[in-house]
Amino acid sequence: MLHLIPAPLHRALLRLAHRLRKRWRRLAKRETAGVSVIAVDDAGRVFLVRHGYGSGRWSLPGGGLGRAEDPQACAQREIREELGCALEQLTLAARFDEVLDGAPHRAFVFTARFAAEPRVDGREVIDGGWFALDALPGELISFARYRLEVAFPDR
């Protein structure tokens, strides 16, 4: 149904929702959880995205974990929503607690392979691409850089 909203309006609504969610986290301080997916190709490159909300910097695909949602199911759902494909060889690489927007957050970091070529939707995700681990973009968001370091400590 969201595809019926014109893409520019959809992106504007996502930016507004993102700002409101950050403020709510700071005020409520309620624990949240989310997943990040590090998709790797045969050349050892990782797939990064730029979301249409937030800082606009490069990041990992992923998103918030629903109440009682399994983290692996969440990772599959988020990739299907953001990039229109399924995941294969989904493996939990790390789980840790952090502070996100002033509130406690549990992070689940997965490595995987795409079952098909990812497609940027132009709404939630405005750009995507493959990057070698030794040639990551300078405008990579810090929490994504940390997740890559945790998943690939020997790089």
Secondary structure in CASP SS format (residue, H / E / C, confidence):
PFRMAT SS
TARGET T0000
AUTHOR 0000-0000-0000
METHOD secondary structure of the structure
MODEL  1
M C 1.00
L H 1.00
H H 1.00
L H 1.00
I C 1.00
P C 1.00
A H 1.00
P H 1.00
L H 1.00
H H 1.00
R H 1.00
A H 1.00
L H 1.00
L H 1.00
R H 1.00
L H 1.00
A H 1.00
H H 1.00
R H 1.00
L H 1.00
R H 1.00
K H 1.00
R H 1.00
W H 1.00
R H 1.00
R H 1.00
L H 1.00
A H 1.00
K C 1.00
R C 1.00
E C 1.00
T E 1.00
A E 1.00
G E 1.00
V E 1.00
S E 1.00
V E 1.00
I E 1.00
A E 1.00
V E 1.00
D C 1.00
D C 1.00
A C 1.00
G C 1.00
R C 1.00
V E 1.00
F E 1.00
L E 1.00
V E 1.00
R E 1.00
H E 1.00
G C 1.00
Y C 1.00
G C 1.00
S C 1.00
G C 1.00
R C 1.00
W E 1.00
S E 1.00
L C 1.00
P C 1.00
G E 1.00
G E 1.00
G E 1.00
L C 1.00
G C 1.00
R C 1.00
A C 1.00
E C 1.00
D C 1.00
P H 1.00
Q H 1.00
A H 1.00
C H 1.00
A H 1.00
Q H 1.00
R H 1.00
E H 1.00
I H 1.00
R H 1.00
E H 1.00
E H 1.00
L H 1.00
G C 1.00
C C 1.00
A C 1.00
L E 1.00
E E 1.00
Q E 1.00
L E 1.00
T E 1.00
L E 1.00
A E 1.00
A E 1.00
R E 1.00
F E 1.00
D E 1.00
E E 1.00
V E 1.00
L E 1.00
D C 1.00
G C 1.00
A E 1.00
P E 1.00
H E 1.00
R E 1.00
A E 1.00
F E 1.00
V E 1.00
F E 1.00
T E 1.00
A E 1.00
R E 1.00
F E 1.00
A C 1.00
A C 1.00
E C 1.00
P C 1.00
R C 1.00
V C 1.00
D C 1.00
G C 1.00
R C 1.00
E C 1.00
V E 1.00
I E 1.00
D E 1.00
G E 1.00
G E 1.00
W E 1.00
F E 1.00
A C 1.00
L H 1.00
D H 1.00
A H 1.00
L C 1.00
P C 1.00
G C 1.00
E C 1.00
L E 1.00
I C 1.00
S H 1.00
F H 1.00
A H 1.00
R H 1.00
Y H 1.00
R H 1.00
L H 1.00
E H 1.00
V H 1.00
A H 1.00
F C 1.00
P C 1.00
D C 1.00
R C 1.00
END
